[in-house]
Amino acid sequence: MPGQLVLLRHGQSQWNLENRFTGWVDVDLTEQGRAEARAAGKLLAEEGLQFDVAFTSLLQRAIKTLWLALEELQQPWVDVERHWRLNERHYGALQGLDKAETSAKHGEEQVHIWRRSYDIPPPPMADDDPEHPRFDSRYAKLDARVLPATESLALTLERVLPFWHDAIAPRLKAGETVLVTAHGNSLRALVKYLDGIAEDVITGVNIPTGIPQLYRLDDQLNVIESRYLGDADAAKAAAQAVADQAKGKA
Ligand SMILES: O=C(O)[C@@H](CO)OP(=O)(O)O
């Protein structure tokens, strides 16, 4: 029998709080984000989940969310693998900008295209921008050609999928219980793939911070069912709040 999969977006980050496009910028969790991570751990404990392995990105908001959830679960010894392929979608030249101000400047429709269209990436970051990932030592061992200067959701899925197939799927097929702690858009990419969501429907999907989503899968890793743990209405409201982040300032 295949194992169970939990997807968990990190808790509120400093730039979630400030409503800024984040992408690959390595901002920390806020105090509320840490509380969300602990609350996620509590929900996982209530569900009686015992994890065999956990995967996360190379960004501290996801790594620390995982630590706090595992601590709350009293499973701090679980094997953890960090990988750049689970990083957030690279937001190109938008990284650091205020979402509502960007909507006021470019229009909500354009910002919705940048945030949620399937295959239109935001404008790229300049190659010589000091924030470009090729200047970041954590990616130094990678071929610089794989490092993005911007990404659409389609490009994000393209780089998440090899890690899914090589690292995550085999563990699930072996019957293990797997926790993936990552980001709003790297998880949207994975959810699109797992749930077979159409390109024009994924634009309406938003993932709330710090609420675990539990998947039951069959032998071929087809989804039997998935649900957010805890209060379903709260998860819905939190997803809507994410959708509304780029509403222009009145
Ligand atoms: O800023 C980002 O990197 C993401 C996730 O926080 O934002 P959005 O929901 O606008 O895609």
The ligand as an SDF file (V2000), in Angstrom:
LIG
                    3D

 11 10  0  0  0  0  0  0  0  0999 V2000
    5.8550   36.2500   -3.0590 O   0  0  0  0  0  0  0  0  0  0  0  0
    5.9270   35.0430   -3.3450 C   0  0  0  0  0  0  0  0  0  0  0  0
    6.9930   34.4510   -3.5730 O   0  0  0  0  0  0  0  0  0  0  0  0
    4.6430   34.2330   -3.4210 C   0  0  0  0  0  0  0  0  0  0  0  0
    4.4180   33.4420   -2.1820 C   0  0  0  0  0  0  0  0  0  0  0  0
    4.5350   34.1820   -1.0140 O   0  0  0  0  0  0  0  0  0  0  0  0
    3.5840   35.1350   -3.5880 O   0  0  0  0  0  0  0  0  0  0  0  0
    2.3050   34.9640   -4.5110 P   0  0  0  0  0  0  0  0  0  0  0  0
    1.2370   34.3470   -3.6520 O   0  0  0  0  0  0  0  0  0  0  0  0
    1.9830   36.4000   -4.8580 O   0  0  0  0  0  0  0  0  0  0  0  0
    2.6480   34.1650   -5.7100 O   0  0  0  0  0  0  0  0  0  0  0  0
  1  2  2  0
  2  3  1  0
  2  4  1  0
  4  5  1  0
  4  7  1  0
  5  6  1  0
  7  8  1  0
  8  9  2  0
  8 10  1  0
  8 11  1  0
M  END
$$$$
